Amino acid sequence: MKTSKKRTVNLSLVDKTKEYDLTAGVGLLKECATAKFDETIEVSINLGVNPKYADQMVRGTVTLPHGTGKKVRVLVLAKGPKAEEATEAGADYVGFEEYIQKLKDGWVDVDVIITTPDNMGEVGKMGRVLGPRGLMPNPKTGTVTMDVVKAVNESKAGKIELRTDKFGIVHSVVGKASFEHTALAENITVLINRLIAMKPSGAKGTYFQKLVVSSTMGPGIRIDKATLGV
């Protein structure tokens, strides 16, 4: 695969042997985000856990103070008064049977699905469809709740799910390249502090191992964890 001149220049800006402090790393990150569109900023965090064991699972949520920069499309699977509440709260899609069928048929134009506990008997049957897409409602992430208004508002405001993959790595969006330096740094700091608070009881050795930030088209930039207070 041929590397473009612009990417070659961006790669040359980053010292792969170096770990940058957060301020310098974010500055370099923005400098490398030179695409014609507003690149998404992501973090990858290696944690010292083995997700195969229940006492080393890391799963929860965090609300980023400056959001993700992405329009979050929310579906609320509800009926009656709860459906009305969800509509008034600004959910993009609200309903039940018709959306259950649409999801079964492969519809994917949604980022978050919220439902109420009394509907989980039916929604739970959708595990094979929703699970692989990361859309399955879960009480731990606040997406199975009677307070649908709060859930919709939090999702729209930048509440995201944090979860390790099978290698113990958390991948998360933390903003857009157009964000101010301080906004990106604050989002990253809040996310890190949340992960620290979520440290599972079974974690052994060094918990917080490595953090890499990158933009959609830019190179990965390693951040010195000592400058993050971990």
C-alpha positions in Angstrom: 0.0 0.0 0.0 1.4 3.3 -1.1 1.7 6.0 1.6 0.6 9.5 0.6 3.0 12.4 0.9 0.9 14.0 3.6 0.8 10.9 5.7 4.6 10.5 5.2 5.1 14.0 6.6 2.7 13.3 9.5 4.6 10.0 10.4 7.9 11.9 10.4 6.5 14.3 13.0 6.0 11.5 15.6 8.9 9.9 17.3 7.8 6.3 17.8 10.4 5.7 20.5 9.1 8.6 22.6 6.3 8.9 25.1 4.8 12.5 25.1 3.2 14.3 28.0 -0.5 14.8 27.5 -0.4 18.5 26.4 2.4 17.9 23.9 0.7 14.7 22.7 -2.6 16.4 22.0 -0.8 19.3 20.2 1.0 16.8 18.0 -2.2 14.9 17.4 -4.0 18.0 16.1 -1.0 18.9 14.0 -1.2 15.5 12.3 -4.9 15.7 11.7 -4.7 17.2 8.2 -7.5 15.4 6.4 -10.2 17.5 4.6 -12.8 16.2 7.1 -13.0 16.7 10.8 -11.1 13.6 12.0 -12.3 11.6 15.0 -9.9 11.4 17.9 -9.6 8.0 19.6 -7.6 6.5 22.5 -6.5 2.9 23.0 -5.6 2.0 26.6 -3.9 -1.3 27.5 -5.0 -2.5 30.9 -3.4 -5.3 33.0 -6.5 -7.5 33.0 -7.6 -10.7 31.5 -11.3 -10.3 30.5 -11.8 -14.1 30.4 -12.1 -13.9 34.2 -15.2 -12.3 35.7 -13.2 -10.5 38.5 -11.0 -8.8 35.8 -13.8 -7.5 33.6 -13.8 -3.8 33.0 -17.2 -2.4 31.9 -19.0 0.8 32.6 -19.7 4.3 31.3 -18.3 7.7 31.4 -19.7 11.1 30.4 -17.2 13.2 28.6 -17.4 16.9 29.7 -17.1 18.1 26.1 -18.9 15.2 24.4 -17.6 13.2 21.5 -18.4 15.6 18.7 -20.6 13.0 17.1 -24.4 13.2 16.8 -25.6 10.3 18.8 -28.7 8.5 17.4 -30.8 7.1 20.2 -33.5 4.4 19.9 -35.8 3.8 22.8 -37.7 0.5 22.8 -40.7 1.4 24.9 -44.5 1.5 24.9 -47.1 3.8 26.3 -46.1 6.6 28.7 -42.4 5.7 28.6 -42.5 6.0 24.8 -44.0 9.4 25.2 -41.3 10.5 27.7 -38.6 9.3 25.4 -40.0 11.3 22.5 -40.2 14.4 24.6 -36.7 13.9 25.7 -35.4 14.0 22.2 -34.8 10.3 21.3 -34.4 9.9 17.6 -36.5 6.8 17.3 -39.1 5.5 19.7 -41.3 2.4 19.4 -41.3 -1.3 20.1 -42.6 -4.0 17.8 -41.8 -2.1 14.5 -38.2 -1.5 15.7 -37.7 -5.0 17.0 -38.5 -6.2 13.5 -36.3 -3.5 11.8 -33.3 -4.6 13.9 -33.9 -8.3 13.0 -34.0 -7.2 9.4 -30.5 -5.7 9.7 -31.3 -2.0 10.4 -28.2 -0.4 12.0 -28.8 3.4 11.8 -28.6 3.8 15.6 -25.8 4.3 18.1 -27.5 3.6 21.5 -30.5 1.5 22.4 -32.4 2.1 25.6 -35.3 0.1 27.0 -37.2 -0.5 30.3 -36.8 -3.5 32.5 -40.3 -4.8 31.8 -39.4 -5.1 28.1 -36.1 -7.0 28.6 -37.9 -10.3 28.2 -38.5 -9.5 24.6 -35.4 -7.4 23.9 -33.2 -10.0 25.5 -34.0 -12.4 22.7 -32.2 -10.0 20.4 -28.8 -10.8 22.0 -27.4 -12.5 18.9 -28.4 -9.5 16.7 -27.5 -6.6 19.1 -24.6 -8.1 21.0 -22.0 -8.2 18.2 -22.9 -4.6 17.3 -22.4 -3.4 20.9 -26.0 -2.3 21.1 -27.5 -4.6 23.7 -29.1 -2.6 26.5 -27.6 -3.3 29.9 -28.4 -2.1 33.4 -24.7 -1.6 34.1 -24.5 1.0 31.4 -27.8 2.7 32.3 -29.5 1.6 29.1 -32.0 -0.6 30.9 -33.9 1.8 33.1 -37.3 3.3 34.0 -35.8 6.7 33.8 -35.7 6.9 30.0 -35.5 10.7 30.1 -32.2 10.7 32.0 -30.8 7.9 29.8 -31.6 9.8 26.6 -30.2 13.0 27.9 -26.9 11.4 29.1 -26.5 9.6 25.8 -27.0 12.8 23.8 -24.6 14.6 26.2 -21.6 12.4 25.5 -22.1 9.3 27.8 -20.1 6.4 26.3 -19.5 2.8 27.2 -16.1 1.6 28.3 -15.3 -2.0 27.8 -12.2 -4.1 27.3 -11.8 -6.2 24.2 -10.5 -9.8 24.5 -6.9 -8.5 24.7 -7.7 -6.2 27.7 -7.6 -3.0 25.6 -10.2 -0.2 25.9 -10.9 1.7 22.6 -12.8 4.9 22.9 -13.7 8.1 20.9 -12.7 11.2 22.9 -13.6 14.0 20.4 -12.9 15.6 17.1 -9.7 17.2 15.7 -11.6 20.5 15.7 -11.9 20.4 19.5 -9.7 22.8 21.5 -6.5 21.4 23.0 -8.0 21.8 26.5 -11.2 20.1 25.6 -9.5 17.0 24.2 -7.1 16.9 27.2 -10.0 17.2 29.7 -12.0 14.4 27.9 -9.0 12.1 28.0 -8.3 12.9 31.7 -11.9 12.2 32.7 -11.9 8.9 30.8 -8.6 7.8 32.4 -9.9 8.7 35.9 -13.0 6.7 35.3 -11.0 3.7 34.2 -8.9 3.9 37.3 -12.1 4.0 39.5 -13.3 1.0 37.6 -10.2 -1.1 38.4 -11.5 -4.7 39.0 -10.7 -6.6 42.2 -8.9 -9.3 40.2 -6.5 -7.1 38.4 -2.9 -8.0 39.1 0.4 -6.3 38.5 0.4 -3.0 36.7 -3.2 -2.0 35.9 -2.7 1.0 33.6 -0.1 0.0 31.0 -0.2 2.1 27.9 -2.1 4.9 26.3 -2.0 5.7 22.6 -4.0 8.6 21.0 -4.6 8.9 17.3 -6.8 10.7 14.7 -8.7 8.9 11.9 -5.9 9.3 9.4 -3.0 10.1 11.7 -0.3 8.1 13.4 -0.5 6.7 16.9 1.1 8.8 19.6 2.1 7.3 22.9 1.4 9.3 26.0 3.6 9.1 29.1 1.4 7.6 31.8 3.4 9.3 34.5 2.1 12.7 33.2 -1.4 11.4 33.6 -1.1 10.6 37.3 -1.3 6.9 36.9 
